[in-house]
Amino acid sequence: MKKKRFMKRKTKPLNQKKDFDNPTKKDAAQGTLVEIPPKEPEQLVQNDRMKVSYVKPHFDRNKQGNRYVALELSQVVTALHKDLLPELIIDGWQDITKKNRTRLDLKGVPSQIVKLYLAHDIGEAALEMPVAKVTHVSLQLIEETGTGKANKVIRLRYRLRVPLSRDVAHFSEWNFGDQYFLVMAEAAGDNILEDEDEEDEEEERAAAAEA
């Protein structure tokens, strides 16, 4: 008996318009890149509070054996800070902007009453320092990146130095590297730290170590 041969029938290609009730249409925008909106500029001052970065703590003892801690802070300074920072710092900021200097170190900034907040709209402060000595003050013109293009800004670095206490020690050890909102105002008197000569020696030692 002869076997029947079966011929393979060619499958007719589907017609996108005729063979489907709802034909798929190619999206004209398919394959194009999604545009990412530009990053909004950082708000450096909100509710009269300055955004700062708490860099790290510095511990030391004076000649009498009293222990101190200095919180190193860093922040960008703009015209918005004119009524929020000590006058001597603002004078230095203006000096850099007008005379094209790249760095300026300052001494003699008055002691400050300081409050650090977790946010610009929180009522309770994360840390309060009734009187803090302002040391190691430096203004520097730098090129800041990370917003799509390089911008020249003036960055302020300084330390707030107070006698070591349990509250300040706990804050200084567990929160460095975080951002806060700061309020400061000039303190009445300057009665918490040792003689200026000893403080100057401590600053000079620190500057030599950093160099």
C-alpha positions as CSV (number, residue, x, y, z in Angstrom):
1,M,0.0,0.0,0.0
2,K,1.3,3.4,-1.0
3,K,1.7,5.9,1.8
4,K,0.0,9.2,1.3
5,R,2.2,12.1,1.2
6,F,1.1,15.1,3.2
7,M,2.3,18.4,1.9
8,K,3.2,21.0,4.5
9,R,1.0,24.0,4.1
10,K,2.6,27.3,4.4
11,T,1.3,29.4,7.2
12,K,0.1,32.7,6.1
13,P,1.6,35.6,8.0
14,L,-0.8,37.4,10.3
15,N,-2.0,40.8,9.2
16,Q,-1.8,43.3,12.0
17,K,-4.9,45.2,10.8
18,K,-7.2,42.5,9.4
19,D,-6.5,39.6,11.8
20,F,-6.9,41.5,15.1
21,D,-9.9,43.3,16.6
22,N,-7.6,45.7,18.4
23,P,-4.3,45.8,16.4
24,T,-1.2,46.8,18.3
25,K,0.1,50.1,17.3
26,K,3.7,51.1,17.7
27,D,4.2,53.9,20.1
28,A,5.8,56.8,18.4
29,A,7.7,57.7,21.6
30,Q,8.9,54.1,22.1
31,G,12.7,53.9,22.3
32,T,13.2,57.6,23.2
33,L,14.9,58.5,26.4
34,V,12.9,59.7,29.4
35,E,13.8,63.2,30.3
36,I,14.8,63.5,34.0
37,P,13.8,66.9,35.4
38,P,16.7,69.0,36.8
39,K,17.5,68.7,40.5
40,E,16.0,71.5,42.6
41,P,18.6,73.7,44.3
42,E,19.3,72.8,47.9
43,Q,17.5,75.0,50.4
44,L,20.3,76.2,52.7
45,V,18.1,78.3,54.9
46,Q,14.6,77.5,56.0
47,N,12.6,79.1,58.8
48,D,15.7,81.1,59.8
49,R,17.6,77.9,60.4
50,M,20.8,77.0,58.5
51,K,21.5,73.6,57.0
52,V,24.8,72.3,58.3
53,S,26.7,69.1,58.2
54,Y,28.1,67.8,61.5
55,V,31.5,66.4,60.3
56,K,33.0,64.9,63.5
57,P,33.9,65.5,67.1
58,H,37.3,66.6,68.5
59,F,38.1,65.7,72.2
60,D,40.8,67.4,74.2
61,R,41.9,68.4,77.7
62,N,43.3,71.7,79.0
63,K,46.3,72.2,81.3
64,Q,44.0,71.9,84.3
65,G,42.7,68.5,83.2
66,N,39.2,69.7,82.2
67,R,37.8,67.8,79.2
68,Y,36.2,69.4,76.2
69,V,34.6,68.4,73.0
70,A,34.4,70.5,69.8
71,L,31.8,69.7,67.1
72,E,33.2,70.3,63.7
73,L,30.5,71.7,61.3
74,S,30.5,72.6,57.6
75,Q,28.1,74.6,55.6
76,V,27.8,76.7,52.4
77,V,27.5,80.4,53.0
78,T,25.4,82.7,50.8
79,A,23.7,86.1,51.0
80,L,20.8,84.3,52.8
81,H,23.1,83.9,55.9
82,K,23.9,87.6,56.5
83,D,21.6,87.9,59.5
84,L,22.2,84.3,60.8
85,L,26.0,84.1,61.2
86,P,28.4,86.1,63.4
87,E,29.3,89.5,61.8
88,L,33.0,88.6,61.6
89,I,32.2,85.5,59.5
90,I,30.0,87.5,57.1
91,D,32.7,90.1,56.7
92,G,35.1,87.3,55.8
93,W,32.6,85.9,53.3
94,Q,32.2,89.3,51.6
95,D,36.0,89.7,51.5
96,I,36.4,86.5,49.6
97,T,33.6,87.4,47.1
98,K,34.9,90.8,46.4
99,K,38.7,90.1,46.3
100,N,38.7,86.7,44.6
101,R,40.5,85.1,47.5
102,T,40.4,81.3,47.8
103,R,40.7,80.9,51.6
104,L,40.4,82.9,54.7
105,D,41.0,81.8,58.3
106,L,39.4,83.7,61.1
107,K,40.1,84.2,64.9
108,G,38.2,86.0,67.5
109,V,34.6,85.0,66.6
110,P,32.5,85.6,69.7
111,S,31.0,82.6,71.6
112,Q,27.6,81.6,70.5
113,I,24.3,80.2,71.9
114,V,23.7,77.2,69.7
115,K,20.7,75.0,68.9
116,L,20.7,72.0,66.5
117,Y,17.5,70.7,65.0
118,L,16.7,67.6,63.0
119,A,14.5,69.6,60.6
120,H,13.6,73.2,59.8
121,D,10.1,72.9,61.3
122,I,10.7,70.8,64.4
123,G,10.1,72.7,67.7
124,E,12.4,70.7,70.0
125,A,16.1,70.9,69.5
126,A,18.2,67.8,69.2
127,L,21.1,69.5,71.1
128,E,21.4,72.9,72.9
129,M,24.7,74.5,73.9
130,P,24.1,77.6,76.1
131,V,27.6,78.9,75.4
132,A,30.0,77.4,72.7
133,K,33.4,78.7,71.8
134,V,33.8,79.1,68.0
135,T,37.2,77.9,66.9
136,H,39.1,76.8,63.7
137,V,37.0,79.1,61.5
138,S,37.8,78.8,57.8
139,L,36.1,80.1,54.7
140,Q,37.1,78.5,51.4
141,L,36.1,79.0,47.8
142,I,35.5,75.5,46.3
143,E,34.0,73.9,43.2
144,E,31.0,71.9,44.1
145,T,29.7,69.1,41.8
146,G,26.8,66.7,42.0
147,T,24.0,68.9,40.5
148,G,24.8,68.3,36.9
149,K,27.3,71.1,36.6
150,A,30.2,72.5,38.7
151,N,29.3,75.5,40.8
152,K,31.7,77.7,42.8
153,V,30.6,78.1,46.4
154,I,32.1,79.4,49.6
155,R,32.2,76.7,52.3
156,L,32.5,77.5,56.0
157,R,34.1,75.1,58.4
158,Y,34.3,75.7,62.2
159,R,34.1,74.0,65.6
160,L,31.8,74.6,68.5
161,R,33.7,73.8,71.6
162,V,32.1,73.2,75.0
163,P,32.9,71.4,78.3
164,L,32.3,67.7,78.0
165,S,29.0,66.5,79.4
166,R,27.0,63.3,79.1
167,D,24.4,64.8,76.7
168,V,27.0,66.5,74.5
169,A,29.2,63.4,74.5
170,H,26.4,61.1,73.5
171,F,25.3,63.5,70.6
172,S,28.9,64.0,69.4
173,E,29.7,60.3,69.2
174,W,26.4,59.0,67.6
175,N,25.5,61.7,65.1
176,F,28.6,62.7,63.2
177,G,28.1,62.7,59.4
178,D,24.5,63.7,59.7
179,Q,22.8,67.0,58.6
180,Y,21.0,69.4,60.9
181,F,19.5,72.8,61.0
182,L,21.3,75.3,63.2
183,V,20.4,78.5,64.9
184,M,23.1,80.5,66.7
185,A,23.2,83.9,68.4
186,E,26.0,85.7,70.2
187,A,26.4,84.7,73.8
188,A,26.7,87.3,76.6
189,G,30.2,86.9,78.1
190,D,32.9,84.4,77.4
191,N,33.3,82.5,80.7
192,I,33.5,78.8,79.9
193,L,36.9,78.1,78.4
194,E,40.5,78.5,79.4
195,D,42.8,81.5,78.6
196,E,43.0,82.6,75.0
197,D,46.7,81.9,74.9
198,E,46.1,78.2,75.7
199,E,43.3,78.1,73.1
200,D,45.6,79.7,70.5
201,E,48.2,77.0,71.2
202,E,45.6,74.3,70.7
203,E,44.5,75.8,67.4
204,E,48.1,76.0,66.2
205,R,48.8,72.4,67.1
206,A,45.7,71.3,65.3
207,A,46.6,73.3,62.2
208,A,50.1,71.9,62.1
209,A,48.7,68.4,62.4
210,E,46.3,68.9,59.5
211,A,49.1,70.3,57.4
